[in-house]
Amino acid sequence: MPKVKPHRAKPSLDMTPMVDLAFLLVTFFMLISKFAPEEVVVVDTPSSTSDIKLPESDILTITVDKNGRIFYGVEGQHTKRELIDKMSAKYNIAFTEAEKAKFSNTASFGVPIANLKQVLNASESQVKNINQPGIPADSLNNELGDWIYQTRLSNPKVRIAIKGDSDADVPTIKKVIKTLQDKKVNRFNLITDMEAKPRI
């Protein structure tokens, strides 16, 4: 007697749950990712073989471009909010709540504090067209020293990093370092590009 062969059904795999999971993962990573804010000035940093990395948070960045202009940026909205209040009191400049909120979202700036209101009241597209001459750091008007001092009062855990263009003039970098030393800051990082270590 011949055997009856049962009809074999091909197994089907429903891909809907896998596609749903993929979209959920993509959405999750899009929502939690933290994008770097656009820099006010583009700096081509020199290369080095150092492999010391900057900490993830509480960074104060002093940027020097190839024209010798000094830009200032600090992380943390709470730190920035306290900082603008302290600088406002020191220089007797009143900032509105909207200006303070915009300052706490600003990545970096390069204007004297007297011109800061102009930058804060400008739209995103107008900020790129505003001439930012840099923060004064000379011996008669050292606003950079005041920004550093007030930032350290606002957040004592802040770490300082200097990001200089490879074509920046040395006297400007020396002026920044002297300002740091005048404010009793003798420990800071220099931001450079990673270069492959030579093999021996």
Helices and strands as residue ranges (DSSP letters): H 16-32, E 47-48, E 59-64, E 70-74, H 77-91, H 97-104, G 113-115, H 116-120, H 124-129, H 143-154, E 159-164, H 170-182, E 189-190, E 193-194
